[in-house]
């Protein structure tokens, strides 16, 4: 029971902490105001309540595939928002108002779906007469893992080492690639995308449902037995994100390059 509670935190709460750590750590010029934070907190509370109470009604939509379709929509909004703020990693410019609120809305939706799933599973564990002590200890360890890891990740992304060596770009690219693959799994569940044979299987090394599997999946999109569709989506996102990072940076360097004229 203790392990199940820890896994529940790593599965549903850890992705929220990681995403917020990337936003805070990799984007130094985000400049969120108190009103922005209040909007995020209030929007998250309302969204979690609506999702938790209406999840069954959502699931009945689209011939019973409503939850998967809704999650795909949210993941797409979040991914496009993260991709939109990617150029500021290189240019260190400030987000405009419209893009900042788009990002906040995306964060609200992402936080809400993860927290609603967490509360649904947690309520099921409570109703099954599980030991409260073991749940409390498991929650303590699970929350501790989320907090400590997110703090270390934020400190690392803000460090001079990460900026000089471009490791913040490297991990951001891998994180977005892993995020993009979430829709592949959801669409395969509702048979929108066909599921091909797996290219390899290293479940004996690190299983998807293990603690390390959840951690690696959240950070870099780890999959023990990926399909062709999964790998294609992953590397397509890598190429797309690299283009979004490199092209604006080249344009900025070209603009800032002084023009030297030879005078006779």
C-alpha positions in Angstrom: 0.0 0.0 0.0 2.8 2.4 0.8 4.5 1.7 -2.5 1.2 2.2 -4.4 0.7 5.6 -2.7 4.3 6.6 -3.7 3.7 5.5 -7.3 0.4 7.5 -7.3 2.3 10.7 -6.4 5.0 10.0 -9.0 2.5 9.2 -11.7 0.1 12.1 -11.2 1.7 14.8 -9.1 5.3 14.5 -10.3 4.5 15.6 -13.9 3.0 18.9 -12.5 6.2 19.6 -10.5 8.4 18.8 -13.4 6.5 21.0 -15.9 6.5 23.9 -13.4 10.3 23.4 -12.8 11.0 23.6 -16.5 8.9 26.7 -16.9 10.5 28.5 -13.9 14.0 27.1 -14.5 14.4 27.3 -18.2 12.5 30.6 -18.8 14.2 33.2 -16.7 12.2 36.1 -18.2 8.8 34.7 -17.6 7.9 37.5 -15.0 4.6 36.2 -13.7 2.7 38.7 -11.5 0.6 38.0 -8.4 -2.5 38.3 -10.5 -1.1 35.6 -12.9 -0.4 33.3 -10.0 -3.9 34.0 -8.5 -5.4 33.2 -11.9 -3.5 30.0 -12.1 -4.4 28.9 -8.5 -8.1 29.8 -8.9 -8.5 28.4 -12.3 -6.8 25.1 -11.2 -9.2 24.7 -8.2 -12.3 25.3 -10.3 -11.1 23.1 -13.1 -10.2 20.2 -10.7 -13.7 20.4 -9.1 -15.4 20.4 -12.5 -13.3 17.5 -13.9 -13.7 15.5 -10.7 -17.5 15.8 -10.6 -18.1 15.6 -14.4 -15.5 12.9 -15.4 -18.2 10.3 -16.0 -20.2 12.6 -18.2 -17.0 13.4 -20.2 -16.2 9.7 -20.6 -19.6 9.1 -22.2 -18.9 11.5 -25.1 -17.6 10.3 -28.5 -19.0 6.8 -28.0 -17.2 6.3 -24.7 -13.9 7.8 -25.8 -14.5 11.2 -24.3 -11.8 11.1 -21.7 -9.1 10.1 -24.2 -10.3 12.8 -26.7 -10.4 15.4 -23.9 -6.9 14.5 -22.7 -5.6 14.6 -26.3 -7.0 18.1 -26.7 -5.5 19.3 -23.4 -2.1 17.8 -24.3 -2.1 19.5 -27.7 -2.9 22.9 -26.1 -0.1 22.4 -23.6 2.4 21.2 -26.1 1.7 24.1 -28.5 2.0 26.6 -25.7 5.3 25.1 -24.6 6.5 25.1 -28.2 5.5 28.8 -28.5 7.6 29.9 -25.5 10.6 27.9 -26.7 12.3 30.8 -28.6 12.7 32.8 -25.4 15.2 30.1 -24.2 17.7 31.5 -26.7 16.6 35.1 -27.0 15.9 35.7 -23.3 13.0 38.0 -24.4 9.9 38.6 -22.3 6.6 36.9 -23.1 3.9 39.1 -24.4 0.6 39.3 -22.5 -1.4 37.0 -24.9 1.3 34.3 -24.9 1.7 34.5 -21.2 -2.0 33.9 -20.5 -2.1 31.1 -23.1 0.7 29.4 -21.1 -1.2 29.9 -17.8 -4.4 28.4 -19.3 -2.4 25.5 -20.6 -0.8 25.0 -17.1 -4.3 25.2 -15.5 -5.6 22.4 -17.8 -2.6 20.2 -17.4 -2.6 20.6 -13.6 -6.3 20.0 -13.4 -6.3 16.7 -15.3 -3.4 15.3 -13.3 -4.9 16.4 -9.9 -8.4 15.1 -10.8 -6.9 11.7 -11.7 -4.9 11.8 -8.5 -8.0 12.4 -6.4 -10.0 9.8 -8.2 -7.4 7.1 -7.5 -6.9 8.4 -4.0 -10.6 8.2 -3.2 -10.7 4.7 -4.6 -7.8 3.7 -2.3 -9.6 5.3 0.7 -12.9 3.6 0.0 -11.1 0.2 -0.2 -10.4 0.4 3.5 -6.6 0.7 3.0 -4.5 1.5 6.1 -4.4 5.3 6.7 -0.9 5.1 8.2 0.6 3.5 5.2 -1.2 6.0 2.9 0.1 8.9 5.0 3.7 7.6 5.0 3.5 6.9 1.3 2.1 10.3 0.6 4.8 11.9 2.7 7.6 10.1 0.7 5.8 10.7 -2.6 5.4 14.5 -2.0 9.0 14.6 -0.7 10.3 13.1 -3.9 8.3 15.5 -6.1 9.4 18.6 -4.1 13.1 17.6 -3.8 13.5 16.6 -7.4 11.7 19.7 -8.8 13.9 22.0 -6.6 17.0 20.3 -7.9 15.8 20.5 -11.5 15.0 24.2 -11.2 18.4 25.0 -9.6 20.2 23.0 -12.3 18.3 24.7 -15.2 19.1 28.1 -13.7 22.7 27.3 -13.1 25.5 28.8 -15.2 26.6 25.2 -16.2 23.2 24.5 -17.9 23.3 27.8 -19.7 26.8 27.7 -20.9 26.7 24.0 -22.1 23.1 24.4 -23.4 22.0 21.5 -21.3 18.8 23.4 -20.6 18.0 23.3 -24.3 18.9 19.6 -24.4 16.5 18.6 -21.6 13.8 20.9 -22.9 13.9 19.3 -26.3 13.7 15.8 -24.8 10.9 16.8 -22.4 8.8 18.2 -25.2 9.4 15.1 -27.3 8.2 12.9 -24.5 5.2 15.1 -23.9 4.3 14.9 -27.6 4.2 11.1 -27.4 1.4 11.1 -24.8 -1.2 11.6 -27.5 0.1 8.7 -29.4 -0.7 6.3 -26.5 -4.1 7.9 -26.1 -5.0 7.7 -29.7 -3.9 4.1 -29.8 -6.2 3.3 -26.9 -9.2 4.4 -28.9 -8.0 2.8 -32.2 -7.5 6.1 -34.0 -3.8 5.2 -34.6 -3.0 1.6 -35.3 -0.6 -0.1 -33.0 2.4 -1.7 -34.7 4.9 -4.2 -33.3 7.3 -2.8 -30.7 10.8 -2.0 -32.0 12.5 -3.3 -28.8 11.6 -4.3 -25.2 13.8 -3.4 -22.2 11.1 -3.9 -19.6 13.4 -6.2 -17.7 15.8 -3.3 -17.3 13.3 -0.5 -16.4 9.6 -1.3 -16.5 7.1 1.5 -17.5 5.1 0.9 -14.3 8.1 1.2 -12.0 9.2 4.2 -10.0 12.1 4.8 -12.4 9.9 4.2 -15.4 7.4 6.9 -14.3 10.3 9.3 -13.6 12.0 8.8 -16.9 8.8 8.9 -18.8 7.9 12.3 -17.3 11.4 13.7 -17.9 12.3 12.4 -21.4 9.4 10.3 -22.6 10.9 6.9 -21.7 9.1 3.9 -23.1 10.4 0.4 -22.4 8.7 -1.1 -25.5 8.0 1.7 -28.1 6.2 1.3 -31.3 7.1 2.8 -34.7 4.4 5.5 -34.2 5.9 6.4 -30.8 9.5 6.7 -32.1 8.4 8.7 -35.2 6.4 11.2 -33.1 9.3 11.5 -30.6 11.9 12.4 -33.2 9.6 14.6 -35.2 9.1 16.6 -32.0 12.9 16.7 -31.5 13.4 18.1 -35.0 10.5 20.6 -34.7 11.7 21.9 -31.3 15.3 22.3 -32.5 14.1 24.3 -35.5 12.1 26.6 -33.2 15.2 27.1 -31.0 17.8 27.5 -33.8 16.1 29.5 -36.4 15.1 32.5 -34.2 18.6 32.5 -32.7 20.2 32.6 -36.2 17.9 35.4 -37.2 18.8 37.4 -34.1 22.5 36.9 -34.6 22.2 38.0 -38.2 20.3 41.1 -37.2 22.9 42.0 -34.5 25.9 41.5 -36.9 27.3 44.8 -37.9 27.7 45.5 -41.6 31.2 46.5 -42.5 31.6 48.6 -45.6 34.9 48.9 -47.4 35.6 52.5 -48.3 38.1 53.3 -51.0 
